[in-house]
Amino acid sequence: MEWTPIWLSLKLAAITTVILVIIGIPMAYWLSRRSSVFKVIVEALLTMPLVLPPSVLGFYLLISFSPNSVPGHWLLQHFNVSLVFSFEGLVVASVIYSLPFMISPVKSALVHLPDSLAEASYTMGKSKMETFYKVLLPNIKSSLYTAAVLTFAHTLGEFGVVLMIGGKLEGVTKVASIAIYDAVDNNKYAEANQYSLVLFAITFIIVILVFIFNRNAARGPLE
């Protein structure tokens, strides 16, 4: 078994998670504030990756990233960057595909925080930015951790979207899920089993860590 697809999957999941922590948490906060028709439409669009077949999303991303499209041509002309069949394209596609897994838990936690927390912070002279980072976020640590871990695990197991965007270029876009599909397609079931066991073990450990963290956050240290 080649370990490169495993490392590529871990690298893709880690980069995607970091990017979504940076952009997803502020977006979740914005969506958690007073609702409007515009926000409902935005949230519906952001939730589409949860309900759309991955192949549908992957197809439209493939068309959008193609050098023949306006954004694809612009990137190629000005930055000499082609997102189709590249690791960078996998990152962009994964960020879009995993966005709901970061936003939904964080938004839900922020919505359920009492308004008195922010109001008390404002009366003490704290700005909205300070209140957000120093008051609100520390009170939803469990949800933040869960969102980050779910995003990582979801990206780790992506198949349809990454296959459409990246194909299966060795050492570039052939992540573990693609390697499993490729092995099965070539009747290499032992190899597919090895990749599957590694992904299963990693995902299982991640889920266990989430349960342990949430239990500690809710009840204190494990006995």
Helices and strands as residue ranges (DSSP letters): H 4-32, H 37-51, H 54-65, H 70-79, H 87-111, H 115-123, H 128-131, I 132-136, G 137-140, H 141-156, H 160-166, H 176-185, H 189-219
